[in-house]
Amino acid sequence: MIQLAIHEAINGRDLDYTIARATMEEMMDGTATDIEMATLLTALRMKGETITEITACAEVMREKGAHIEPKGAVMDIVGTGGDEVGSFNISTTAAFVAAAGGVPVAKHGNRSVSSKSGAADVLEELGVVLSLSPEQNEKVLADTGICFLFVQGYHKSMKNVAPIRKGMGERTIFNVLGPLSNPARATMQLLGVYDENLVMPMAQVLSNLGVTRGMVVCGGGTAKDQCGCRSGRRVPHACRRSETGARCPAGGGKMKLKCCGLTRKADIEAANKVKPDFIGFVFAESRRHVSDLDAARLKEHLDPHIKAVGVFVNDEPEHIAALVRDEVIDIIQLHGGESLHYINRLRKLTNAPIVYAVRVETHRDIEQADTLPVDYLLLATYVKHAYGGSSKTFDWSLIGQVNHPYFLAGGLNETNVQRAAQTVAYALDLSSGIETDDVKDIDKMRRVSALVKGANQ
């Protein structure tokens, strides 16, 4: 099966659940060769691992590992590693703090693989015995409120992969699998990831694996799998599981800014100076429409730290996926009331985050969209026979409880941005509000950006 998985991944195709599980079992059982494993891990890294692939592989690791049975709910605090900044093991320190505060912690960790120091390295230097049995760790956890579950002691099958990972010296899917394979089946988890694009997928994977209260964070500025009270945290999301499935509400991060409808090189140059978090290319029919070629040319000049969002209305999923694959856009925004079937079809073609636009007439509109398997919602004003671009605000009191992080749009400008910033929106989305005579105005962009930054203080 691993040969098939290699073929699929090298050609940029995602593995389905069955192939991912079978391939992981071959790696864990030692039937896959070193060359096969190294090739697959490299191909997956280059392609980008999907929620399905990560979930399937994590399930196999959990099933093949030893377990402990804590008396109640426990928490794990762990980072994926692979952030390449050479920091000390902060998650271990945070575990001490949480346990001291009365939260039972079953800390899962390993020796260093892609960083300077792993949790096991730190704790061993402090005199912690790494070779405790599951029964001994259960007692330590009950007596002290914290225990350490050494990966090599609980995941014997990892011995087949460990030399490959060490030899590669690069982060692989195993960087994210380790934190997902806690032998205590921790139902509470704080997980730091090295790439903000992993935040939403990892929140979904945690929910798939049964975590009931979790948060996935990525530090700002550099790709740090950590965040602090004063750091610019990027896209942290809580993941709460209910009877209807995963919920990923926004919370804890600074409100972001999106400048939409950029059409000229001058607009890109203005964005590079103002530095919003996102810019938008409108591929749907609009006075701000851009062609694929024009968008590609504009993207070449965009600051790489600014994410490009493509705005579509019932476009062909294959066309959208191609724009993502060609790196013209980073995020997909659907504005045509696309169906669940359409979204699922698009999900099979690309891993890019999806923003789903809701034209809000009543709170029921939001509730219905909140059940969709997308990464974000965009809440905009309802106008009959129009998909967007109304330049009108709607009654924000209709928003209420929203489980998805959401972009707030519709009629925003420098006169109402401060009031909009008082909502719990993930980001504010402006287009006509940063224009003068239908042209993007850098001075308005600067003033709006300053207002958003001021609201974040």
PyMOL commands that set and color helices and strands:
alter all, ss='L'
color gray80, all
select helices_A, chain A and resi 2-10+17-29+34-47+51-64+90-100+119-125+134-144+151-154+156-160+162-168+173-180+196-208+265-274+292-300+317-325+340-349+363-369+396-398+417-420+432-434+442-455
alter helices_A, ss='H'
color red, helices_A
select strands_A, chain A and resi 75-79+105-109+146-150+188-192+213-218+234-242+245-247+256-260+278-282+307-312+331-334+354-360+376-381+406-408+427-430+435-436+439-440
alter strands_A, ss='S'
color yellow, strands_A
deselect
rebuild
show_as cartoon
